[in-house]
Each structure stands twice: as C-alpha cells, then as structure tokens.
Amino acid sequence: MNNEDDPIIYIPHESLRHIFLSIEEFLQKENDPVPTYSLNREACEKVTGVLDRITHDYYLDFYDKAAYLFWQLAKDNTLTTAISA
C-alpha cells in the first residue's frame, strides 16, 4: 500500500462526489450533455476500485499509476456511459 515516502497525493473516496458535481456544473455552463455520475453506482464503484489499486506498490511511479488509471477508465467508457445511464 501507499508508504510515507510516496510523493503522490491520492484522491480520497469521499472527494469523488465533489469532483463529479464540479464536472457536472462545468458541463452545464458549457451547454454540453451532463452525465449523471452520482446516479451510476457501477461506474462510481469502478472508479473507487481503480483509485484503491493505484495506491499499491505494484504501480511503481506516477506514470505507471496514471497509465493504469487512464486505461481502466477508458477501456469500458466507465465515465462516459454515465451520460446514457
């Protein structure tokens, strides 16, 4: 798991709701389709799981963690499917 020498600051699960609300507010201002992330429980659980896994030492540096995070969210369109949910 994350050790004290790790310079990366991880997103706590309780922050996801605020992040999703900020994205929704931004998209509303831009007149873009607004996904309902908070209503898509499966997507939220997947994001939480991915955020947990990137804290493990298996992903050695920032780039490994970022690549894994990007790949996991993009491969199933985890967040974009919230638009149609």
PyMOL Python script that loads the backbone (N, CA, C, O; Angstrom):
from pymol import cmd

cmd.read_pdbstr("""\
ATOM      1  N   MET A   1       0.845  -1.185   0.000  1.00  0.00           N
ATOM      2  CA  MET A   1       0.000   0.000   0.000  1.00  0.00           C
ATOM      3  C   MET A   1       0.884   1.240   0.000  1.00  0.00           C
ATOM      4  O   MET A   1       2.109   1.133   0.055  1.00  0.00           O
ATOM      5  N   ASN A   2       0.300   2.347  -0.058  1.00  0.00           N
ATOM      6  CA  ASN A   2       0.972   3.637  -0.082  1.00  0.00           C
ATOM      7  C   ASN A   2       1.899   3.791   1.119  1.00  0.00           C
ATOM      8  O   ASN A   2       1.466   3.611   2.257  1.00  0.00           O
ATOM      9  N   ASN A   3       3.179   4.125   0.879  1.00  0.00           N
ATOM     10  CA  ASN A   3       4.081   4.325   2.013  1.00  0.00           C
ATOM     11  C   ASN A   3       4.325   5.823   2.237  1.00  0.00           C
ATOM     12  O   ASN A   3       3.967   6.654   1.402  1.00  0.00           O
ATOM     13  N   GLU A   4       4.928   6.144   3.354  1.00  0.00           N
ATOM     14  CA  GLU A   4       5.109   7.545   3.732  1.00  0.00           C
ATOM     15  C   GLU A   4       6.053   8.306   2.807  1.00  0.00           C
ATOM     16  O   GLU A   4       5.992   9.534   2.742  1.00  0.00           O
ATOM     17  N   ASP A   5       6.929   7.595   2.087  1.00  0.00           N
ATOM     18  CA  ASP A   5       7.872   8.244   1.179  1.00  0.00           C
ATOM     19  C   ASP A   5       7.266   8.549  -0.188  1.00  0.00           C
ATOM     20  O   ASP A   5       7.900   9.197  -1.021  1.00  0.00           O
ATOM     21  N   ASP A   6       6.052   8.086  -0.416  1.00  0.00           N
ATOM     22  CA  ASP A   6       5.394   8.272  -1.699  1.00  0.00           C
ATOM     23  C   ASP A   6       4.983   9.739  -1.855  1.00  0.00           C
ATOM     24  O   ASP A   6       4.184  10.237  -1.062  1.00  0.00           O
ATOM     25  N   PRO A   7       5.519  10.442  -2.872  1.00  0.00           N
ATOM     26  CA  PRO A   7       5.192  11.867  -3.043  1.00  0.00           C
ATOM     27  C   PRO A   7       3.834  12.111  -3.701  1.00  0.00           C
ATOM     28  O   PRO A   7       3.416  13.261  -3.829  1.00  0.00           O
ATOM     29  N   ILE A   8       3.144  11.062  -4.117  1.00  0.00           N
ATOM     30  CA  ILE A   8       1.863  11.216  -4.804  1.00  0.00           C
ATOM     31  C   ILE A   8       0.751  11.394  -3.780  1.00  0.00           C
ATOM     32  O   ILE A   8       0.674  10.659  -2.796  1.00  0.00           O
ATOM     33  N   ILE A   9      -0.102  12.369  -4.021  1.00  0.00           N
ATOM     34  CA  ILE A   9      -1.276  12.583  -3.170  1.00  0.00           C
ATOM     35  C   ILE A   9      -2.463  11.931  -3.864  1.00  0.00           C
ATOM     36  O   ILE A   9      -2.793  12.269  -5.001  1.00  0.00           O
ATOM     37  N   TYR A  10      -3.097  11.000  -3.175  1.00  0.00           N
ATOM     38  CA  TYR A  10      -4.202  10.241  -3.756  1.00  0.00           C
ATOM     39  C   TYR A  10      -5.538  10.894  -3.439  1.00  0.00           C
ATOM     40  O   TYR A  10      -5.687  11.572  -2.422  1.00  0.00           O
ATOM     41  N   ILE A  11      -6.501  10.681  -4.317  1.00  0.00           N
ATOM     42  CA  ILE A  11      -7.837  11.233  -4.142  1.00  0.00           C
ATOM     43  C   ILE A  11      -8.605  10.344  -3.167  1.00  0.00           C
ATOM     44  O   ILE A  11      -8.768   9.149  -3.415  1.00  0.00           O
ATOM     45  N   PRO A  12      -9.075  10.912  -2.071  1.00  0.00           N
ATOM     46  CA  PRO A  12      -9.880  10.105  -1.146  1.00  0.00           C
ATOM     47  C   PRO A  12     -11.268   9.845  -1.738  1.00  0.00           C
ATOM     48  O   PRO A  12     -11.803  10.676  -2.471  1.00  0.00           O
ATOM     49  N   HIS A  13     -11.838   8.694  -1.415  1.00  0.00           N
ATOM     50  CA  HIS A  13     -13.139   8.314  -1.973  1.00  0.00           C
ATOM     51  C   HIS A  13     -14.213   9.369  -1.726  1.00  0.00           C
ATOM     52  O   HIS A  13     -15.047   9.629  -2.593  1.00  0.00           O
ATOM     53  N   GLU A  14     -14.190   9.968  -0.554  1.00  0.00           N
ATOM     54  CA  GLU A  14     -15.235  10.945  -0.238  1.00  0.00           C
ATOM     55  C   GLU A  14     -15.155  12.193  -1.122  1.00  0.00           C
ATOM     56  O   GLU A  14     -16.105  12.974  -1.163  1.00  0.00           O
ATOM     57  N   SER A  15     -14.049  12.392  -1.820  1.00  0.00           N
ATOM     58  CA  SER A  15     -13.907  13.542  -2.726  1.00  0.00           C
ATOM     59  C   SER A  15     -14.560  13.301  -4.083  1.00  0.00           C
ATOM     60  O   SER A  15     -14.819  14.253  -4.819  1.00  0.00           O
ATOM     61  N   LEU A  16     -14.829  12.042  -4.423  1.00  0.00           N
ATOM     62  CA  LEU A  16     -15.391  11.745  -5.744  1.00  0.00           C
ATOM     63  C   LEU A  16     -16.708  12.466  -5.983  1.00  0.00           C
ATOM     64  O   LEU A  16     -16.939  12.989  -7.073  1.00  0.00           O
ATOM     65  N   ARG A  17     -17.560  12.497  -4.992  1.00  0.00           N
ATOM     66  CA  ARG A  17     -18.859  13.157  -5.150  1.00  0.00           C
ATOM     67  C   ARG A  17     -18.667  14.634  -5.527  1.00  0.00           C
ATOM     68  O   ARG A  17     -19.359  15.148  -6.406  1.00  0.00           O
ATOM     69  N   HIS A  18     -17.735  15.300  -4.864  1.00  0.00           N
ATOM     70  CA  HIS A  18     -17.472  16.712  -5.153  1.00  0.00           C
ATOM     71  C   HIS A  18     -16.856  16.897  -6.543  1.00  0.00           C
ATOM     72  O   HIS A  18     -17.165  17.855  -7.251  1.00  0.00           O
ATOM     73  N   ILE A  19     -15.991  15.973  -6.911  1.00  0.00           N
ATOM     74  CA  ILE A  19     -15.369  16.034  -8.239  1.00  0.00           C
ATOM     75  C   ILE A  19     -16.437  15.865  -9.316  1.00  0.00           C
ATOM     76  O   ILE A  19     -16.473  16.624 -10.285  1.00  0.00           O
ATOM     77  N   PHE A  20     -17.306  14.867  -9.146  1.00  0.00           N
ATOM     78  CA  PHE A  20     -18.368  14.636 -10.122  1.00  0.00           C
ATOM     79  C   PHE A  20     -19.304  15.834 -10.213  1.00  0.00           C
ATOM     80  O   PHE A  20     -19.713  16.215 -11.310  1.00  0.00           O
ATOM     81  N   LEU A  21     -19.650  16.432  -9.077  1.00  0.00           N
ATOM     82  CA  LEU A  21     -20.523  17.607  -9.087  1.00  0.00           C
ATOM     83  C   LEU A  21     -19.862  18.781  -9.815  1.00  0.00           C
ATOM     84  O   LEU A  21     -20.524  19.524 -10.539  1.00  0.00           O
ATOM     85  N   SER A  22     -18.560  18.940  -9.616  1.00  0.00           N
ATOM     86  CA  SER A  22     -17.832  20.014 -10.312  1.00  0.00           C
ATOM     87  C   SER A  22     -17.835  19.795 -11.816  1.00  0.00           C
ATOM     88  O   SER A  22     -17.999  20.742 -12.584  1.00  0.00           O
ATOM     89  N   ILE A  23     -17.654  18.547 -12.237  1.00  0.00           N
ATOM     90  CA  ILE A  23     -17.688  18.233 -13.673  1.00  0.00           C
ATOM     91  C   ILE A  23     -19.071  18.528 -14.228  1.00  0.00           C
ATOM     92  O   ILE A  23     -19.203  19.126 -15.296  1.00  0.00           O
ATOM     93  N   GLU A  24     -20.101  18.108 -13.503  1.00  0.00           N
ATOM     94  CA  GLU A  24     -21.474  18.347 -13.954  1.00  0.00           C
ATOM     95  C   GLU A  24     -21.764  19.846 -14.079  1.00  0.00           C
ATOM     96  O   GLU A  24     -22.371  20.283 -15.057  1.00  0.00           O
ATOM     97  N   GLU A  25     -21.331  20.628 -13.092  1.00  0.00           N
ATOM     98  CA  GLU A  25     -21.542  22.082 -13.137  1.00  0.00           C
ATOM     99  C   GLU A  25     -20.823  22.712 -14.328  1.00  0.00           C
ATOM    100  O   GLU A  25     -21.382  23.564 -15.018  1.00  0.00           O
ATOM    101  N   PHE A  26     -19.578  22.287 -14.566  1.00  0.00           N
ATOM    102  CA  PHE A  26     -18.812  22.819 -15.695  1.00  0.00           C
ATOM    103  C   PHE A  26     -19.510  22.511 -17.014  1.00  0.00           C
ATOM    104  O   PHE A  26     -19.646  23.387 -17.868  1.00  0.00           O
ATOM    105  N   LEU A  27     -19.953  21.264 -17.179  1.00  0.00           N
ATOM    106  CA  LEU A  27     -20.604  20.883 -18.430  1.00  0.00           C
ATOM    107  C   LEU A  27     -21.920  21.624 -18.639  1.00  0.00           C
ATOM    108  O   LEU A  27     -22.273  21.960 -19.770  1.00  0.00           O
ATOM    109  N   GLN A  28     -22.639  21.878 -17.561  1.00  0.00           N
ATOM    110  CA  GLN A  28     -23.880  22.648 -17.682  1.00  0.00           C
ATOM    111  C   GLN A  28     -23.592  24.053 -18.199  1.00  0.00           C
ATOM    112  O   GLN A  28     -24.321  24.567 -19.047  1.00  0.00           O
ATOM    113  N   LYS A  29     -22.538  24.668 -17.694  1.00  0.00           N
ATOM    114  CA  LYS A  29     -22.166  26.014 -18.135  1.00  0.00           C
ATOM    115  C   LYS A  29     -21.768  26.023 -19.612  1.00  0.00           C
ATOM    116  O   LYS A  29     -21.984  27.006 -20.320  1.00  0.00           O
ATOM    117  N   GLU A  30     -21.185  24.917 -20.060  1.00  0.00           N
ATOM    118  CA  GLU A  30     -20.735  24.803 -21.449  1.00  0.00           C
ATOM    119  C   GLU A  30     -21.842  24.303 -22.377  1.00  0.00           C
ATOM    120  O   GLU A  30     -21.617  24.139 -23.576  1.00  0.00           O
ATOM    121  N   ASN A  31     -23.034  24.059 -21.832  1.00  0.00           N
ATOM    122  CA  ASN A  31     -24.159  23.510 -22.594  1.00  0.00           C
ATOM    123  C   ASN A  31     -23.838  22.168 -23.239  1.00  0.00           C
ATOM    124  O   ASN A  31     -24.312  21.870 -24.336  1.00  0.00           O
ATOM    125  N   ASP A  32     -23.037  21.366 -22.560  1.00  0.00           N
ATOM    126  CA  ASP A  32     -22.719  20.016 -23.006  1.00  0.00           C
ATOM    127  C   ASP A  32     -23.640  19.027 -22.295  1.00  0.00           C
ATOM    128  O   ASP A  32     -24.195  19.343 -21.243  1.00  0.00           O
ATOM    129  N   PRO A  33     -23.803  17.829 -22.864  1.00  0.00           N
ATOM    130  CA  PRO A  33     -24.601  16.817 -22.162  1.00  0.00           C
ATOM    131  C   PRO A  33     -24.000  16.568 -20.783  1.00  0.00           C
ATOM    132  O   PRO A  33     -22.783  16.451 -20.636  1.00  0.00           O
ATOM    133  N   VAL A  34     -24.848  16.491 -19.798  1.00  0.00           N
ATOM    134  CA  VAL A  34     -24.371  16.341 -18.425  1.00  0.00           C
ATOM    135  C   VAL A  34     -24.575  14.906 -17.962  1.00  0.00           C
ATOM    136  O   VAL A  34     -25.711  14.455 -17.815  1.00  0.00           O
ATOM    137  N   PRO A  35     -23.469  14.181 -17.729  1.00  0.00           N
ATOM    138  CA  PRO A  35     -23.595  12.815 -17.226  1.00  0.00           C
ATOM    139  C   PRO A  35     -24.070  12.829 -15.774  1.00  0.00           C
ATOM    140  O   PRO A  35     -23.792  13.764 -15.023  1.00  0.00           O
ATOM    141  N   THR A  36     -24.770  11.803 -15.405  1.00  0.00           N
ATOM    142  CA  THR A  36     -25.236  11.690 -14.017  1.00  0.00           C
ATOM    143  C   THR A  36     -24.347  10.684 -13.286  1.00  0.00           C
ATOM    144  O   THR A  36     -24.778   9.582 -12.947  1.00  0.00           O
ATOM    145  N   TYR A  37     -23.111  11.084 -13.055  1.00  0.00           N
ATOM    146  CA  TYR A  37     -22.149  10.198 -12.404  1.00  0.00           C
ATOM    147  C   TYR A  37     -22.661   9.691 -11.073  1.00  0.00           C
ATOM    148  O   TYR A  37     -22.515   8.511 -10.755  1.00  0.00           O
ATOM    149  N   SER A  38     -23.262  10.580 -10.290  1.00  0.00           N
ATOM    150  CA  SER A  38     -23.680  10.202  -8.943  1.00  0.00           C
ATOM    151  C   SER A  38     -24.779   9.146  -8.963  1.00  0.00           C
ATOM    152  O   SER A  38     -24.973   8.443  -7.972  1.00  0.00           O
ATOM    153  N   LEU A  39     -25.502   9.024 -10.076  1.00  0.00           N
ATOM    154  CA  LEU A  39     -26.564   8.022 -10.168  1.00  0.00           C
ATOM    155  C   LEU A  39     -26.071   6.698 -10.735  1.00  0.00           C
ATOM    156  O   LEU A  39     -26.786   5.697 -10.685  1.00  0.00           O
ATOM    157  N   ASN A  40     -24.863   6.682 -11.271  1.00  0.00           N
ATOM    158  CA  ASN A  40     -24.318   5.464 -11.868  1.00  0.00           C
ATOM    159  C   ASN A  40     -23.438   4.753 -10.840  1.00  0.00           C
ATOM    160  O   ASN A  40     -22.221   4.935 -10.811  1.00  0.00           O
ATOM    161  N   ARG A  41     -24.068   3.956 -10.015  1.00  0.00           N
ATOM    162  CA  ARG A  41     -23.368   3.273  -8.914  1.00  0.00           C
ATOM    163  C   ARG A  41     -22.223   2.385  -9.413  1.00  0.00           C
ATOM    164  O   ARG A  41     -21.149   2.352  -8.812  1.00  0.00           O
ATOM    165  N   GLU A  42     -22.459   1.671 -10.510  1.00  0.00           N
ATOM    166  CA  GLU A  42     -21.434   0.773 -11.041  1.00  0.00           C
ATOM    167  C   GLU A  42     -20.176   1.546 -11.446  1.00  0.00           C
ATOM    168  O   GLU A  42     -19.060   1.124 -11.141  1.00  0.00           O
ATOM    169  N   ALA A  43     -20.357   2.676 -12.133  1.00  0.00           N
ATOM    170  CA  ALA A  43     -19.208   3.486 -12.540  1.00  0.00           C
ATOM    171  C   ALA A  43     -18.481   4.039 -11.321  1.00  0.00           C
ATOM    172  O   ALA A  43     -17.250   4.048 -11.285  1.00  0.00           O
ATOM    173  N   CYS A  44     -19.230   4.500 -10.326  1.00  0.00           N
ATOM    174  CA  CYS A  44     -18.606   5.038  -9.108  1.00  0.00           C
ATOM    175  C   CYS A  44     -17.811   3.962  -8.382  1.00  0.00           C
ATOM    176  O   CYS A  44     -16.717   4.227  -7.883  1.00  0.00           O
ATOM    177  N   GLU A  45     -18.355   2.749  -8.319  1.00  0.00           N
ATOM    178  CA  GLU A  45     -17.638   1.648  -7.665  1.00  0.00           C
ATOM    179  C   GLU A  45     -16.370   1.292  -8.439  1.00  0.00           C
ATOM    180  O   GLU A  45     -15.339   0.983  -7.840  1.00  0.00           O
ATOM    181  N   LYS A  46     -16.447   1.336  -9.757  1.00  0.00           N
ATOM    182  CA  LYS A  46     -15.263   1.034 -10.565  1.00  0.00           C
ATOM    183  C   LYS A  46     -14.174   2.087 -10.339  1.00  0.00           C
ATOM    184  O   LYS A  46     -13.004   1.743 -10.173  1.00  0.00           O
ATOM    185  N   VAL A  47     -14.554   3.359 -10.334  1.00  0.00           N
ATOM    186  CA  VAL A  47     -13.581   4.431 -10.096  1.00  0.00           C
ATOM    187  C   VAL A  47     -12.952   4.261  -8.714  1.00  0.00           C
ATOM    188  O   VAL A  47     -11.739   4.409  -8.565  1.00  0.00           O
ATOM    189  N   THR A  48     -13.756   3.955  -7.717  1.00  0.00           N
ATOM    190  CA  THR A  48     -13.244   3.756  -6.360  1.00  0.00           C
ATOM    191  C   THR A  48     -12.248   2.602  -6.330  1.00  0.00           C
ATOM    192  O   THR A  48     -11.192   2.709  -5.707  1.00  0.00           O
ATOM    193  N   GLY A  49     -12.577   1.503  -6.998  1.00  0.00           N
ATOM    194  CA  GLY A  49     -11.674   0.353  -7.045  1.00  0.00           C
ATOM    195  C   GLY A  49     -10.364   0.673  -7.737  1.00  0.00           C
ATOM    196  O   GLY A  49      -9.298   0.275  -7.268  1.00  0.00           O
ATOM    197  N   VAL A  50     -10.436   1.386  -8.845  1.00  0.00           N
ATOM    198  CA  VAL A  50      -9.221   1.768  -9.576  1.00  0.00           C
ATOM    199  C   VAL A  50      -8.363   2.686  -8.706  1.00  0.00           C
ATOM    200  O   VAL A  50      -7.143   2.529  -8.651  1.00  0.00           O
ATOM    201  N   LEU A  51      -8.996   3.638  -8.030  1.00  0.00           N
ATOM    202  CA  LEU A  51      -8.234   4.543  -7.159  1.00  0.00           C
ATOM    203  C   LEU A  51      -7.573   3.780  -6.012  1.00  0.00           C
ATOM    204  O   LEU A  51      -6.474   4.133  -5.584  1.00  0.00           O
ATOM    205  N   ASP A  52      -8.232   2.746  -5.516  1.00  0.00           N
ATOM    206  CA  ASP A  52      -7.612   1.902  -4.483  1.00  0.00           C
ATOM    207  C   ASP A  52      -6.391   1.172  -5.026  1.00  0.00           C
ATOM    208  O   ASP A  52      -5.340   1.139  -4.387  1.00  0.00           O
ATOM    209  N   ARG A  53      -6.542   0.582  -6.222  1.00  0.00           N
ATOM    210  CA  ARG A  53      -5.456  -0.226  -6.777  1.00  0.00           C
ATOM    211  C   ARG A  53      -4.212   0.600  -7.118  1.00  0.00           C
ATOM    212  O   ARG A  53      -3.097   0.092  -7.003  1.00  0.00           O
ATOM    213  N   ILE A  54      -4.375   1.850  -7.530  1.00  0.00           N
ATOM    214  CA  ILE A  54      -3.178   2.621  -7.894  1.00  0.00           C
ATOM    215  C   ILE A  54      -2.356   3.026  -6.670  1.00  0.00           C
ATOM    216  O   ILE A  54      -1.223   3.484  -6.815  1.00  0.00           O
ATOM    217  N   THR A  55      -2.909   2.863  -5.476  1.00  0.00           N
ATOM    218  CA  THR A  55      -2.115   3.177  -4.283  1.00  0.00           C
ATOM    219  C   THR A  55      -1.149   2.053  -3.929  1.00  0.00           C
ATOM    220  O   THR A  55      -0.252   2.250  -3.109  1.00  0.00           O
ATOM    221  N   HIS A  56      -1.315   0.884  -4.529  1.00  0.00           N
ATOM    222  CA  HIS A  56      -0.448  -0.253  -4.229  1.00  0.00           C
ATOM    223  C   HIS A  56       0.924  -0.072  -4.863  1.00  0.00           C
ATOM    224  O   HIS A  56       1.079   0.616  -5.872  1.00  0.00           O
ATOM    225  N   ASP A  57       1.899  -0.696  -4.256  1.00  0.00           N
ATOM    226  CA  ASP A  57       3.280  -0.590  -4.731  1.00  0.00           C
ATOM    227  C   ASP A  57       3.517  -1.272  -6.078  1.00  0.00           C
ATOM    228  O   ASP A  57       4.569  -1.080  -6.688  1.00  0.00           O
ATOM    229  N   TYR A  58       2.558  -2.060  -6.544  1.00  0.00           N
ATOM    230  CA  TYR A  58       2.700  -2.722  -7.838  1.00  0.00           C
ATOM    231  C   TYR A  58       2.934  -1.699  -8.945  1.00  0.00           C
ATOM    232  O   TYR A  58       3.712  -1.948  -9.866  1.00  0.00           O
ATOM    233  N   TYR A  59       2.270  -0.558  -8.861  1.00  0.00           N
ATOM    234  CA  TYR A  59       2.448   0.523  -9.822  1.00  0.00           C
ATOM    235  C   TYR A  59       3.502   1.451  -9.231  1.00  0.00           C
ATOM    236  O   TYR A  59       3.219   2.220  -8.312  1.00  0.00           O
ATOM    237  N   LEU A  60       4.715   1.372  -9.762  1.00  0.00           N
ATOM    238  CA  LEU A  60       5.885   1.931  -9.096  1.00  0.00           C
ATOM    239  C   LEU A  60       5.995   3.446  -9.125  1.00  0.00           C
ATOM    240  O   LEU A  60       6.478   4.048  -8.166  1.00  0.00           O
ATOM    241  N   ASP A  61       5.561   4.061 -10.193  1.00  0.00           N
ATOM    242  CA  ASP A  61       5.745   5.512 -10.257  1.00  0.00           C
ATOM    243  C   ASP A  61       4.479   6.186 -10.781  1.00  0.00           C
ATOM    244  O   ASP A  61       3.492   5.532 -11.118  1.00  0.00           O
ATOM    245  N   PHE A  62       4.540   7.481 -10.836  1.00  0.00           N
ATOM    246  CA  PHE A  62       3.395   8.278 -11.268  1.00  0.00           C
ATOM    247  C   PHE A  62       2.896   7.841 -12.637  1.00  0.00           C
ATOM    248  O   PHE A  62       1.687   7.733 -12.845  1.00  0.00           O
ATOM    249  N   TYR A  63       3.801   7.589 -13.566  1.00  0.00           N
ATOM    250  CA  TYR A  63       3.410   7.254 -14.934  1.00  0.00           C
ATOM    251  C   TYR A  63       2.713   5.900 -15.004  1.00  0.00           C
ATOM    252  O   TYR A  63       1.739   5.745 -15.741  1.00  0.00           O
ATOM    253  N   ASP A  64       3.199   4.920 -14.246  1.00  0.00           N
ATOM    254  CA  ASP A  64       2.525   3.620 -14.182  1.00  0.00           C
ATOM    255  C   ASP A  64       1.120   3.776 -13.624  1.00  0.00           C
ATOM    256  O   ASP A  64       0.165   3.197 -14.142  1.00  0.00           O
ATOM    257  N   LYS A  65       1.005   4.560 -12.566  1.00  0.00           N
ATOM    258  CA  LYS A  65      -0.298   4.780 -11.926  1.00  0.00           C
ATOM    259  C   LYS A  65      -1.246   5.520 -12.864  1.00  0.00           C
ATOM    260  O   LYS A  65      -2.416   5.155 -12.980  1.00  0.00           O
ATOM    261  N   ALA A  66      -0.751   6.552 -13.529  1.00  0.00           N
ATOM    262  CA  ALA A  66      -1.576   7.335 -14.454  1.00  0.00           C
ATOM    263  C   ALA A  66      -2.023   6.478 -15.639  1.00  0.00           C
ATOM    264  O   ALA A  66      -3.176   6.549 -16.064  1.00  0.00           O
ATOM    265  N   ALA A  67      -1.104   5.669 -16.169  1.00  0.00           N
ATOM    266  CA  ALA A  67      -1.449   4.811 -17.300  1.00  0.00           C
ATOM    267  C   ALA A  67      -2.523   3.803 -16.911  1.00  0.00           C
ATOM    268  O   ALA A  67      -3.472   3.581 -17.663  1.00  0.00           O
ATOM    269  N   TYR A  68      -2.375   3.194 -15.738  1.00  0.00           N
ATOM    270  CA  TYR A  68      -3.363   2.229 -15.272  1.00  0.00           C
ATOM    271  C   TYR A  68      -4.722   2.910 -15.066  1.00  0.00           C
ATOM    272  O   TYR A  68      -5.754   2.383 -15.483  1.00  0.00           O
ATOM    273  N   LEU A  69      -4.718   4.064 -14.432  1.00  0.00           N
ATOM    274  CA  LEU A  69      -5.952   4.803 -14.183  1.00  0.00           C
ATOM    275  C   LEU A  69      -6.642   5.136 -15.509  1.00  0.00           C
ATOM    276  O   LEU A  69      -7.837   4.890 -15.669  1.00  0.00           O
ATOM    277  N   PHE A  70      -5.890   5.694 -16.451  1.00  0.00           N
ATOM    278  CA  PHE A  70      -6.445   6.045 -17.757  1.00  0.00           C
ATOM    279  C   PHE A  70      -7.003   4.819 -18.469  1.00  0.00           C
ATOM    280  O   PHE A  70      -8.123   4.841 -18.978  1.00  0.00           O
ATOM    281  N   TRP A  71      -6.211   3.749 -18.499  1.00  0.00           N
ATOM    282  CA  TRP A  71      -6.624   2.537 -19.205  1.00  0.00           C
ATOM    283  C   TRP A  71      -7.907   1.960 -18.603  1.00  0.00           C
ATOM    284  O   TRP A  71      -8.832   1.607 -19.335  1.00  0.00           O
ATOM    285  N   GLN A  72      -7.962   1.865 -17.294  1.00  0.00           N
ATOM    286  CA  GLN A  72      -9.131   1.274 -16.649  1.00  0.00           C
ATOM    287  C   GLN A  72     -10.400   2.102 -16.872  1.00  0.00           C
ATOM    288  O   GLN A  72     -11.480   1.539 -17.052  1.00  0.00           O
ATOM    289  N   LEU A  73     -10.281   3.408 -16.862  1.00  0.00           N
ATOM    290  CA  LEU A  73     -11.454   4.247 -17.059  1.00  0.00           C
ATOM    291  C   LEU A  73     -11.862   4.326 -18.530  1.00  0.00           C
ATOM    292  O   LEU A  73     -13.048   4.430 -18.843  1.00  0.00           O
ATOM    293  N   ALA A  74     -10.889   4.276 -19.423  1.00  0.00           N
ATOM    294  CA  ALA A  74     -11.186   4.409 -20.850  1.00  0.00           C
ATOM    295  C   ALA A  74     -11.646   3.106 -21.486  1.00  0.00           C
ATOM    296  O   ALA A  74     -12.471   3.130 -22.399  1.00  0.00           O
ATOM    297  N   LYS A  75     -11.137   1.976 -21.029  1.00  0.00           N
ATOM    298  CA  LYS A  75     -11.408   0.723 -21.741  1.00  0.00           C
ATOM    299  C   LYS A  75     -12.885   0.349 -21.761  1.00  0.00           C
ATOM    300  O   LYS A  75     -13.351  -0.240 -22.736  1.00  0.00           O
ATOM    301  N   ASP A  76     -13.619   0.670 -20.725  1.00  0.00           N
ATOM    302  CA  ASP A  76     -15.051   0.363 -20.687  1.00  0.00           C
ATOM    303  C   ASP A  76     -15.912   1.610 -20.776  1.00  0.00           C
ATOM    304  O   ASP A  76     -17.118   1.553 -20.534  1.00  0.00           O
ATOM    305  N   ASN A  77     -15.301   2.734 -21.121  1.00  0.00           N
ATOM    306  CA  ASN A  77     -16.031   4.016 -21.127  1.00  0.00           C
ATOM    307  C   ASN A  77     -16.748   4.233 -19.805  1.00  0.00           C
ATOM    308  O   ASN A  77     -17.909   4.641 -19.772  1.00  0.00           O
ATOM    309  N   THR A  78     -16.051   3.960 -18.732  1.00  0.00           N
ATOM    310  CA  THR A  78     -16.646   3.982 -17.397  1.00  0.00           C
ATOM    311  C   THR A  78     -17.386   5.273 -17.107  1.00  0.00           C
ATOM    312  O   THR A  78     -18.515   5.240 -16.618  1.00  0.00           O
ATOM    313  N   LEU A  79     -16.784   6.387 -17.395  1.00  0.00           N
ATOM    314  CA  LEU A  79     -17.424   7.647 -17.053  1.00  0.00           C
ATOM    315  C   LEU A  79     -18.333   8.166 -18.149  1.00  0.00           C
ATOM    316  O   LEU A  79     -19.313   8.848 -17.849  1.00  0.00           O
ATOM    317  N   THR A  80     -18.049   7.872 -19.399  1.00  0.00           N
ATOM    318  CA  THR A  80     -18.908   8.388 -20.460  1.00  0.00           C
ATOM    319  C   THR A  80     -20.245   7.663 -20.511  1.00  0.00           C
ATOM    320  O   THR A  80     -21.230   8.231 -20.983  1.00  0.00           O
ATOM    321  N   THR A  81     -20.304   6.430 -20.041  1.00  0.00           N
ATOM    322  CA  THR A  81     -21.571   5.709 -20.056  1.00  0.00           C
ATOM    323  C   THR A  81     -22.560   6.276 -19.054  1.00  0.00           C
ATOM    324  O   THR A  81     -23.748   5.956 -19.106  1.00  0.00           O
ATOM    325  N   ALA A  82     -22.089   7.106 -18.149  1.00  0.00           N
ATOM    326  CA  ALA A  82     -22.994   7.727 -17.184  1.00  0.00           C
ATOM    327  C   ALA A  82     -23.965   8.669 -17.887  1.00  0.00           C
ATOM    328  O   ALA A  82     -25.024   8.982 -17.343  1.00  0.00           O
ATOM    329  N   ILE A  83     -23.622   9.120 -19.083  1.00  0.00           N
ATOM    330  CA  ILE A  83     -24.498  10.031 -19.824  1.00  0.00           C
ATOM    331  C   ILE A  83     -25.798   9.329 -20.198  1.00  0.00           C
ATOM    332  O   ILE A  83     -26.878   9.916 -20.137  1.00  0.00           O
ATOM    333  N   SER A  84     -25.674   8.067 -20.585  1.00  0.00           N
ATOM    334  CA  SER A  84     -26.872   7.354 -21.020  1.00  0.00           C
ATOM    335  C   SER A  84     -27.524   6.555 -19.904  1.00  0.00           C
ATOM    336  O   SER A  84     -28.582   5.962 -20.114  1.00  0.00           O
ATOM    337  N   ALA A  85     -26.919   6.526 -18.727  1.00  0.00           N
ATOM    338  CA  ALA A  85     -27.471   5.700 -17.633  1.00  0.00           C
ATOM    339  C   ALA A  85     -28.719   6.319 -17.057  1.00  0.00           C
ATOM    340  O   ALA A  85     -29.313   5.764 -16.133  1.00  0.00           O
TER     341      ALA A  85
END
""", "prot")
cmd.dss("prot")
cmd.show_as("cartoon", "prot")
cmd.util.cbc("prot")
cmd.orient("prot")
